[in-house]
Amino acid sequence: MRNLEWNLDDALQARFQEGYEDGRAQERESVAIKLIRMGLNFGDIQKATDLPIQRLEELATDNPK
């Protein structure tokens, strides 16, 4: 069986990276919600946030004007 060595620095870096990416995704969704409420069309919002149209539709349904 292969022996795996646990490296604290690598584990902390991976945890930081995951948190950073989660935070960025939440920020993009927050911006998308604001743009949806402003009445922008999904095509323009998708270009600005890089979120899929399907996710924008979900956000619009969950966060009505």
C-alpha positions as CSV (number, residue, x, y, z in Angstrom):
1,M,0.0,0.0,0.0
2,R,1.2,3.5,-0.8
3,N,2.2,5.7,2.1
4,L,0.8,9.2,1.8
5,E,2.5,12.0,3.6
6,W,0.3,14.8,4.8
7,N,1.9,18.2,4.3
8,L,0.4,21.0,6.4
9,D,1.5,23.8,4.0
10,D,-0.1,22.1,1.0
11,A,-3.3,21.4,3.0
12,L,-3.5,25.1,4.1
13,Q,-2.9,26.3,0.5
14,A,-5.6,24.0,-0.8
15,R,-8.0,25.2,1.8
16,F,-7.2,28.8,1.1
17,Q,-7.7,28.3,-2.7
18,E,-11.1,26.6,-2.2
19,G,-12.2,29.5,0.0
20,Y,-11.0,32.1,-2.4
21,E,-12.8,30.4,-5.3
22,D,-16.0,30.1,-3.3
23,G,-15.8,33.8,-2.4
24,R,-15.3,34.8,-6.0
25,A,-18.3,32.7,-7.1
26,Q,-20.5,34.3,-4.4
27,E,-19.3,37.7,-5.4
28,R,-20.2,37.1,-9.1
29,E,-23.6,35.9,-8.1
30,S,-24.2,38.9,-5.9
31,V,-23.3,41.2,-8.9
32,A,-25.5,39.2,-11.2
33,I,-28.5,39.6,-8.8
34,K,-28.0,43.3,-8.7
35,L,-27.9,43.5,-12.5
36,I,-31.0,41.3,-12.8
37,R,-32.8,43.7,-10.4
38,M,-31.7,46.6,-12.6
39,G,-33.4,45.0,-15.5
40,L,-30.3,44.1,-17.7
41,N,-30.8,41.2,-20.1
42,F,-29.3,37.9,-19.3
43,G,-26.9,38.0,-22.3
44,D,-25.2,41.2,-21.0
45,I,-25.1,39.8,-17.4
46,Q,-23.6,36.6,-18.6
47,K,-20.9,38.5,-20.4
48,A,-20.1,40.6,-17.3
49,T,-20.1,37.7,-14.8
50,D,-19.3,34.6,-16.9
51,L,-22.2,32.8,-15.2
52,P,-24.2,30.4,-17.3
53,I,-27.6,31.5,-18.5
54,Q,-29.2,28.7,-16.5
55,R,-27.7,29.9,-13.3
56,L,-28.9,33.5,-14.1
57,E,-32.4,32.2,-14.6
58,E,-32.2,30.4,-11.2
59,L,-31.0,33.6,-9.5
60,A,-33.8,35.6,-11.1
61,T,-36.3,33.1,-9.9
62,D,-34.9,33.0,-6.3
63,N,-34.5,36.8,-6.1
64,P,-37.4,38.6,-7.8
65,K,-37.3,42.3,-8.4
